[in-house]
Amino acid sequence: MSDPNKSRPSFSALSRWGIGFDVALRTLLMLAVVVMVNYLGARFSHRLYVSAQTQVKLSPRTLTVLQTLTNDVTVTLFYDRREKFYPSIVALLNEYRAANSKISIRTVDYLSNPGEAEKIKVQYKLAGAEAKDLVIFDCNGRVKIFPGSALTQYKTVQVRSKDPDQKELEFERRPVQFNGEMAFTSVLLSLANPQPLKAYFLQNHGEALLTDTGETGYQKFAAVLQQNYVAVSPLTTLGSTGVPADCNLLIIAGPGKAFSEPELQQLDQYLREGGRLLALLGYASQTHPTGLEPILQPWGINVLNDIVQDPDHTMSKGYDVVVDQFGKHPAVNSLAQVQLQIYLPRPVVKIALPNAPASAPQVDELFATSGEATLLGNRAEPPHFYPLACASEQKPLAGTINPRGNARLIVVGDSVFLGNTLIEAGGNRDFLNSSLNWLLDRSQLIAGIGPRPVTEFRLTITQKQQQQLRWLLLGALPGGILLLGWLVWFIRRK
């Protein structure tokens, strides 16, 4: 006789098997969804930058350089992890690695890991007190070492003294720009291209010097050339030898003296052979004629013998012109959202060539003043737009090959705007970047890379406020959480 008090199973065997199968199926489906989401995230990733302070989005030019990188590159951060800009460098390099899996990153802290640091010193032949805080790029034995101290630009500012009785002024060095992307992309460009292009910088006609650190000097100009992996050498004269055969780009920046007739003939021959020229003719060439203007006219460019003023677009009482009018040309297409600051510019206009052949150069105006601009030496001329820069390109002619390729020229009516001071204004540096790469026929690198501003946040509080903040963080917040937990326990206990 069966025991009526004996408990019966809640589920039959079939039900238990059904529940087990349902749980297993749901688990497999959940795992499949997780795997699928991870696969789609890896193949079709998209980064969302929610804060301007953490945004390290790479420029189009950097992404183009990374696409051309096919060899493995190991980046070693030989760094003190407590250094102020170490997190910024790591975040930037992580973006490089995300864009190209050929890049690997490792950090060796020479303070906390002296044994590993000694191996790095031996491997890369590092010695001396300067062998610290370095970014080392290694591509199959080709090594480029960049000092971390050169990644940040500083300025000295006056600060308020903490001692109210102190009358002496106090100064402090503060970071203003982080140039990490410009530096790292330049290094990768040099690793991807074993042989740099060659530029010659003409001298002895009153031009600025590449080594000059003054306001109108061209030291930063030379640095931009190096960042674009262009080796630059001074050329003291054209003379009878002419432009060197290995010249990929000739630069004439701010001449203030007349060229000799043999030099003008050599320059004319260089252009007819398909040479590339960047000519910056400012107010010095207007007051002291150089003879270059007739050489440029066969290329559809005329530099007028006057100075332009734009009273509604100036930042220094009419001496400069703020430019926001750009033409349609690869050298300026990326500058539509920026402004240039030009100093005492000469008009550079496009001229129609009489009886132009089919192979006549194509001339484009790059940027211009506003419609209210006037000429300093011709007040009778009504205000209107004045172009300040032109580009000219020789059209290829079927069946003919020039020794140097197809000629390309960019002529600007100022040279001071690319000096050490004004090159940092607006998009001046970006214009130089894009102009160089258009002249050198590197269209994939035309999008420029600008420095990132460094924003500092300072919080000044009194000692009493510090004590209140300490009690809030160490007492009130943990105590509130404990009290809330006790209340929950007390309510559930009942």
C-alpha positions, 0 to 999 in steps of 0.5 A, a space after each residue: 500500500 502506497 504511503 500518501 505522505 510520500 512527496 511526489 517529484 515536482 517535475 517529471 523526467 521529461 520536464 526536467 530534461 526540457 528545462 535543462 535543454 532550455 537553459 543550455 539553449 539560452 546559454 548558447 544563444 547568449 554566448 553566440 550573441 556575445 561572440 557576434 557582438 565582439 566580432 562585429 565590434 572588432 571588424 567595424 569599430 567606431 570610437 566616440 570621443 565624449 570629452 575634448 580633453 581626452 580626444 586624441 583622434 588622429 588626423 587624416 594625414 597620420 592615418 594615410 601614413 599608417 596605411 602605407 606602413 607595412 613593416 612591424 614597428 616596435 615603440 619603446 617608451 623609455 620613460 618615468 611613468 610619473 612624468 606629467 605627459 606620459 599618459 598623453 603619450 601613451 594615449 596617442 600611441 594607443 591610437 596609432 596601434 589601433 589604426 595599424 596592428 603592425 605597431 606594438 608598444 612597450 614601456 620600460 620605467 628606468 626608475 622602477 625597473 633598472 635591470 630592463 632599463 640597462 638592457 635598453 641602454 645596451 640595445 640602443 647604445 644610450 649613455 649619459 644623463 640625457 638617456 631618459 624619457 625617450 620614445 624609441 621607434 625600431 623598424 627591423 633594426 632601423 632606429 629613430 629616437 625622439 626625446 620626450 622633452 621636445 614633444 611639448 612647447 612651453 612659455 614663461 608667464 608671470 604668476 602671482 606670488 604666494 607671499 603677499 609681502 614679496 615684491 619680486 616678480 615670479 615666473 613659471 614655465 607652463 605647457 601650451 602645445 603638445 606636438 606628439 602627433 607631428 613628431 611621431 608621424 614624421 618618424 613613421 614617415 621616415 621609417 616607411 621611406 628610406 630615402 628622403 626628398 631633397 629641398 634647397 633653400 636659396 641664400 645670399 639675397 637677404 633671405 632669412 636663415 634656417 638656423 635663425 631663432 628670431 621672430 622672422 627666422 626660419 628655424 621652425 620652417 626647417 622643422 616643418 620640412 624635417 617633419 615632412 621627411 624632406 632634407 633641406 640644405 642651403 644653396 648659396 648661389 645659383 651661379 654657373 652651376 645652376 640648381 643641383 640635379 638632386 633638387 626636388 624643391 627649390 625655396 626662395 623665401 624673402 629675398 631683398 637683393 637683386 639676382 644676377 642675370 646668370 642666376 635668373 637664367 639658371 632659375 628659368 632653365 630649372 623651371 622649364 626642365 620641370 622644377 618645383 618652386 616655392 617663392 615667398 616674395 614679401 615687402 622686402 622684395 617690393 622695396 628692393 626689386 629682385 628681378 624674379 617677377 619676369 621669370 614668374 610671368 611665363 607661368 601665369 603669375 604676376 607679383 604686383 609692386 605694391 602692398 595690400 591693406 585690409 582694414 576690416 581684416 587685421 590684428 595689428 593696425 593694418 600691418 597684417 591681413 587675416 585671410 579667410 577667402 580660399 580658392 579651390 586647389 589641393 594646397 588649400 582645400 583643407 584650410 576652409 575652416 581656418 584663417 591665415 595671418 599674412 604680414 604686409 603682403 604683395 598682390 599675386 595675381 593670375 594673368 592670361 597668357 597671350 596665344 597660350 599653347 595647349 601645354 600652357 600651365 594651369 594657374 589657380 589663385 589660392 587665397 585672397 583678401 576681402 572685398 574691402 582691401 586697398 593698395 598702400 601705394 595706389 589709394 585711387 584704386 577702389 577697394 576689391 578682392 586682391 589675391 595673395 598667392 597663386 599656384 601654377 602647374 605645367 600640363 603634361 605634353 604627350 611625347 615629351 619628358 622633362 628631366 625633372 618632371 612637370 613643373 609646379 610653382 607656388 608664389 606667395 606675396 609674403 615671407 614673414 607669415 612663415 617665420 618663427 612667430 607667425 607660423 604658429 598663427 591660425 593655419 599658417 603651419 597647415 598651409 606650409 604642410 599642404 603646399 610642400 606636399 602638393 609641390 612634391 606631388 605627395 597628395 596623400 599627405 596634404 591634410 596637415 597635422 597641427 599641435 594640440 593645445 595643452 589646457 591646464 585646470 587649477 583649483 585654489 582652496 584654503 587650508 580650512 577648505 582642504 580639511 573640510 574636503 578631506 572629512 567629506 571624502 574620508 568620513 561623510 561619503 563612506 559613512 553615508 554608504 554604511 548608514 544606507 546599508 544598515 537601514 536596508 538591513 534593518 528594514 529587511 530584518 522585520 
